[in-house]
């Protein structure tokens, strides 16, 4: 990058982004890189107002740079207006050429606004469409989600009571990652299909395929149903609206049927988003009960709401999860276009889970032997075993594990499970 001071490229990126964005009305907030967009986000409009101005403070906050005045001394195309400390491009073309010569292709490939301009500049190898697809949209930002929730809450009566029903998270607040999960080929394929369905919603609408994007995850506890749903929200860059059906029996929730409707309305207004309904077998428990007529009405409301929500029309990807699929009747099953199994991991999956969980822990262990000894364990069980081994080692002031640590942890886990089964046996 020559002899320019560190940070000069950052200053140029921000100034060029602001200039190009301000002059092109066909660009929108989804064309701004998240860190720039989040800085300029205005809750009153739930977006970024034009024109974008650039000051010393903006550069400092977005890039963490100090002494911006010193940084820009080597940039002949940048001027600093002392009043207000506003930065501006004096000669746009010189700034464009300078930036292109700074080996800044990677920055351009992470900035749709710059890619929009540079894809036609001196045969530069950059595709605006590709960069735009890879960029997190405005609807993924915590700031946008919070502004939308505040807006909805101001319009919905008794919203404080209703919001107890749901957990709403931005993708950046989800800790689960797709790359950290050990999934089956079928699970990965179905996740990929969901991503494609979201990407091609307009096409699916045009060909009349609207009943897409309602998935039911079934399998024993600890097999990754909830983690996968949450990780999918992060991977797709979509808000996550999560609800546990058992919550509708809470004495604090008032009129449950209306609250169920509000959950789906919230999801539609946060569109595009992922709506995750956990403990879906609760439907069966209430439908077979002669008690609690209000709850049964709420469940019927839920099933009707599922019928009426659509990924294609509303931008809502619906995922429900249950540990007890045998409890569901046909009325519940038929609401979903795909049932995805989450079985207990086989030998190879257990080995891969152990490889991943132990990958950042210092030690010398035989994961294949551990996998062979843990038949019937879920992924969650395996993580608990590693947790116990690590904590037991720390009791001895050790941060390095050996095979004996893991074997003892497996024995302790087996003993605890056996004790639990005896305690609950009739």
N, C-alpha and C positions, 0 to 999 in steps of 0.2 A: 504493500500500500504506500510505498514511498516513505518520505520523512515526515508525513503529517502526524500531528499529535493523536494519540489514542482518543477515540470518541468523535473524531471529525466525520467519519462515515456515518455515525449515529445522527449527528446534527444534520447531515445532508439527507439522510433517509427521511427524517421527520419533516424537513422543509419541502422536499420533493413530494412526499406523500400528501402534505397539506395542499400544496399548489395544484397537483393533479386532481385530487379529490374535490377541491373547491370549484374547479373549472368544468367538471364532468358530472352533469346531473344524472346520467345513467349509472353512475356508481352509487352504492349505498353502504350502510354500516357493515354489511357482511364483507365488503371489500377492504375493510381496515383490519390490520393485525390486532388481535385482542388487547395487547398491552397499550397500543395507541388508542384504540376505541374505548377501552375501559377508563383511560385517563380523561378523555373528552366527553364521556357519557353524561347526558343531562336527564335526570329523572323526570323532569316536567314534560319532556317530549318522548321519553323512553327511547332516546336515540342520540345522535350526534348532530348538533346544529351546524349549519354552514353560515359563514366561512369559519374554517379552523385557523386560529392564530397560534403562532409559536413564540414562546418567550423563554428566557433563561430557566425559569422555574419549571416549565413544561419539560425541557430537555433533562434537567436534573432529576425530576420525579420519574420520568419514563425509563431513562437509561441508567440512573444512578451516577451521572457524571458530576464532577465538581469543576469549578473554575472554567465555566463555559466560555467566558471572554477570551481566555488564553487559547482554548481549543480552536476558536474560529479565526484566530489571527492568520492562520495559514490558508484560509479559504477566501479567495478573491471574489467569489460570487455571493458572499454572505455579508449582510450589513446589520449592525446592531443599533437600534434606535434607543438612545440612552433613556429617554422618557418612556417608562413602562417596560424597559428591557425587552422589547420585541425584536425578534429576528426575522429577516426577510431575505428572499433571493433577489439579488440585484440583476443578474443575467441568467435566466432560466436555462438557456441552451448550454452555457458553460458548466452549470451545475450538473446537468444531465450527462454531459460528456465526462466530466471529472468522476462522477459516481460510477459510470460504466467502466472506467479504467482502474477502479480500486478493487478488482477481484471480488465484486459484491454480488455475484450471481446468486449465491445462497440466500442473501438477504432479499433479493428480488423474488426468489422462489418461495419466500414465506410472507410476501406482501402483495396481495392481489391488486392493490391500487398501482403499485410500481410495475407489476407484471402486465397490467392493462396497457401501460404506456410502452414499456420496453420490449414487448413481444414483436413489435414492428420496428425496432431500433437496431440498425446495423446487423441484421440477421442474428440477433441474440437468441440463444437456445433457451427460450422460456415460453410456456403456454399459460395464458391467462386463465383459461378454463380449468386446467389442472391445478393451478395455484388456488383458485377460488374454491374448488371442491375440497382441497386439503385444509382450508382455513376454517377455524371454528366460527360458527355464525353468531350473530348478536344474541339470539335466543339461548345460547349456552352460557352467557355471562351472568355471574351472580348479581351484578348490578341491575341488569334488565329484569331478571326473575323477581328480585325484591321489589322493583318498581311496579311490576305487573301484579304481584300479590297485594301490594298496598292499594293499587287501583281497584282490584276486585273486592278487597275487604271494605273499601269505602262505599261500594255499591251494593253489598250483600248484607241484609239484616242479620244480626247476631253472628257475624262472621267469626268472632273470637271463639265461640262455641264450635262452630263448624270446622275451623282450622285445627282443632284437636284431633280430628279424624285422620289427618294426613301429615306426612313428612314431605316437604318439598326441598329438593337439593339441586344445586347447579352441578354440572359435570365436574367442575374443578373441586367440588367438595366431596365427591365420591372417591373413596379410598381403593375400591376394587378396580383392577385393571384386567382386560381380556388377556393380555400377554402373560399375566401371572396365574391364569387358571389352566388346569389340565382338563381339556374337554375331549369328548368323543368326536369322531369325524361327522356323525350325524348332527351333533350339537353345533359344531363350527359351520357346517353347511347351512343350517337353518338360520343361524345368526347372520351369515352372509346374505341370505335371501332377504332378510328383514332390512338390511342396509340398502340393498338394491331396490326394494319396494319403496323405501323412503326417497331414494334418489330419483326414482322414475314414477312418482305419484301421478303426474299429468298424463303420462302414457297409459298407466293402468286405468285412469279415469276414462280416457278416450276409447279404450277397448272394452269398457264396461266391467272390468274386474274390480269390484269394490269390497268384496268379502275377503280381504287379505289383512294380515297384521294382528290376529288375535291368537296368542299362543298360550298353551297350558303346559306348565312344567310339572312333571310328576316324578316322585321318587322319595326314598327314605330321607330322614333328617340328616343334614351335614353333607349332602352330595353336591352342593354348589348352586342350588336353584336361586336363592336370594342373591348370592355373590354374582352370578351370571347376569341377572336382571340389572343389578346396579352397575356392573362393569359395562354392560351394553349401553347404558345411558351415557357413560363417559366416552366410550368408543364412538358412538354416534354423535356426540356433542349435543345432547338433548336434555332439557330439564327432566328430573325424575320426580314423579308424584307417587308416593308409596302409601298404601293403606292396608291395615290389618283388619280383616272382616270382624274379628271378635270385638273390636272396638265399638261396633254399633250397639252392643248391649250395655255400654256404660251408662250409668244413671245420669251422667253429666251432659249427654249428647242431645237431649231433647227429642225432637221429631226425627226419628232415624231415616224414614223414607226420603224426607226432604234433604237431609244431609247427604245421602247417597247421590241424589241428583246433583247436589252442589259439588261433590267430588268430581263427577264427570264433566260438569260445566267448567270447573277449575282447569281440568286437563285440556279441554278444548280451547280455553282461552290462553293457556300456556303453549299452545301448539306452535311448532311441532314438539311433542314431548313423549315420554314413556310413562305410561300408567301401570304401576305394579300392584297387584292385589294379592296379598299374602294370606295364608290360612284359608284358601278357597273352599276347603272341605267344610267350613262352617256353614256353607249353603245347605249341605245335606243335613247337618244337625238341626238346623232350624226348620227345614222343610218337612222333616219327619216328626217334629214335635207338635203336640196338640196345645201346648202352652204358648204364651207370648204371641198373641195374634199380631201385635204391632211389629214384632221382629219378622214374622212370616211375610207380612206386607212389605217390609223393607227388603227382604230377599227377592221377592217378586219384582220389586222396583229395580233392584240390582241387575237381575237377568234381563229386564227390558232395556235398561241403560246400556248393557253390553251389546244387545242387538243393535242399538241405535248409534253406537260410536263406530268410527271408521278411520283406518289409517289413511286411506285414499282421500276421503272427503274431509276429514277433520284433522289429519296429521297426528293422530294419537296411536302409538303402538301399544297395544294392550297385552300385558303378560300377567297371568295368574299362576299361582303355585300351590301345590297341595302335597302333604306327606301321606294322604290317605285317599288315593284315587278310587278305591273300591267303594267308598261312601257316596260317590257322586252318581246321580241318576242321569238318564238320557237328556233331560231338560237342561242340565248343566253342561254335559259333554258337547252337545251339538252347537253351543255358542262359539266354539273355537275351530279355526281352520287347520290347526296343527297341534297335536299332542306330542310333546318332546320328553322323552324319558331321561331321567338322571339316576342311573343305577349305581349301586355301590361299585367302587373302582376295582377293576381286575388287577392281576399281578403287575402287569406292565404299567398301568395307570398309577398304582400305588408307588412303584419305583420312581416314576416321573414326578409325582407329588413330593416325595421325599427329596429327590434331587433338587427340586425348586426351593423347598422350605429350608433345607440344610445348605443351600448354595452360598449363603452369605455368612455361614457360621464356620469358624475355624475348627477343624477336626479331621479325624481319619476314621471313617465309618464305612460299613458295607451295606449300601442301601438295598441291594437285591436280597440279602439275608433278612433285613428288616421287613421288606415287602412280603417275603414268603411267610413270615411269622404273624402278619397282620391281616390275614384273610377275614373278610367281613367288616373291616374298618371302613369308615367313611373318610373323605378328605379332611373333614373337621376333626375326626378322631386322631388322624395322623399328626395334625398340627398341635393338638393337645399333648400328644406324646413328646414331640420335640420341645414344646414349651416346658414340660416337666423336667426333661433332661437338662435343658439350659438352666432352669432355676436351681435344680439340685446341684449342678456344677458350680453355680455362683455361691451356693452355701459353703462350698469348699474353696472359694476364691479362685475358681478356674473359669476361663473363658474359652477353653479348648475342650471339645468333646471327643470321647472315644467310643468304640462299639459297646463297651460295657455300660456306659451311661444310657444309651438308647435301649439296650436290652432290659435294664432295670426299669426304665420308664414304661416299656411295653408290659412287663410283668405287673407293675403297679396299676396300669390301666385295666388289664384283664381282671385283676383282683377286685378293683372298684366296680367294674361292670357286673361281675359275678355277685358281689354283695348287694348291688342294687336290685338284680333280678330276684334274689332270695327275699328281699324286703317287700317286693311288690307281688310276689307269688300268692295265689289264693290259698 
